[in-house]
Amino acid sequence: MHLIRLGEADLAVRSSEGLTTVELYGELDLVLVQRVRPELDVLAREAPALTVDLRHVTFCDASGLGLLVRCAQRVRERGAEWRLVCDRPMFLRLIRLAGLDEVLCPAPPSAPPGPRAADRPGGLRV
């Protein structure tokens, strides 16, 4: 397992046994998106299973949602496993109101990882 911290603790990455977990910190706005997008793009292309953890995020705007959608789509396009850990009612509501439930598939921290894109009913890809 290794830990990478970027900037002012904006992003922490842990990898172990084929699972990569990204913890985001602070406000997921345009400024943070621009700082963490390059690292997330690499992980979305290469990680066999990617979990993005929002438990340390205090705010999320449209650019933050866009980054999450981009990651989820790239991970699933190559058949890898995607998981979004989110336990904040405010973010869950934002995801639901934006119609992104099926794209981002937010789950509480204790939930098991979801199915890979190819394993979902109807082969639904996003």
N, C-alpha and C positions, 0 to 999 in steps of 0.2 A: 504494500500500500504506500502511496506517496501523497503528499499534500502540497498544493501549489497555492500561494496567496498572491493576488495581484493588487496593486495600488493600495488604497486605504482599506484593506480588507473587504474589497468589493466582491470577491469570488474566491471560493475554496474548492479544490478538486481532490477527491479521494478515489483511488482505483484499487480494487481488490477482487481477485477471482473473476475477471471478466465484467464486473459491474463498476461503472464510473458514476460517482455522485458529485453533482455540482451544487454547492450552497451559495446562494446569492445573498448579499447584505445591503441594507440601506434602502434607498428609493429607486425602484425600477422605472426610471424615467429616461428621457433622451440622452442625458449625460452618461448614466450608467450603461445604457444600451450600447453606446458608442465605445465605451471602454471594454466591455466584456464580449461583444459580438465576435471578434476574431477568435478568441479562445473557444467560445461555444460553437462556432462554425467548424473548427477542427474536431472537436469532440463529437459533434453531430455526424461528421463524415467517417469517423474512425472507431468510436466506442461500440463494442458489441451490445451493450445495454447502457442506456443513459437515463439517469434520474436527475431531475432538477428540483431542488428543495427551496421553497419560498418561505419557510418558517421565519427567516430573519429579515424578510423584506417588509418595510413599513408603509410603502406606497407603490402603486403600479398605475401607469397611464397607458394610453393606446400604443405608444412605441414599445413599452414593455410587453404588452400582449402580442404585438407583432413579432417581437423577438422569440417569444415562446412558441408561437405558431410556426415560425420559420424552422426552429429547432425540431419541433415535433414532426413536421412534414419531412425534413431531411432524414431524420432517424428512421421513420417508417418507410420512406421510399426505398431504402436498401434492406428492409426486412428486419431491422434491429428492434430491440425492445425500448419503448419510451415510457417514462413514468414522471408525473408531476406531483410532488408532495406539497400539499397546501391544506392548512388547517384554519386559515383566517376567513371567517364568514364574509367579510367585506370583499375579499378577492374571489371567493367562490361565487358570490352574487354577481360581481363584475363579469366573470367568465360566463355565467349563465345568461346574463342580460345581453352580452355580446354574441350569444349563440355559438360559443366555442366549447361547450361541454364535450361534444363528441370528438373534437379535434385535440383538445388538451387533456381530457380525461383526468381531472384532478382527483387525487386520492389522499386520505388522511395518512399520517406517517406510519401507522400500523398495518395498513392494507398491503397485501402481497402485490408484487409487480403484475401489470396487466399483460394481455396477450400481445404477441408481435403482430404487426400489420397483416401479415399473410395468414395468421391464425384467426383473425376476427371474422365473425359471421359475414358471409357474402364477399369476403376478401376486400372489404371496404378499405380504401386507402385515402388519405387526406393530403 
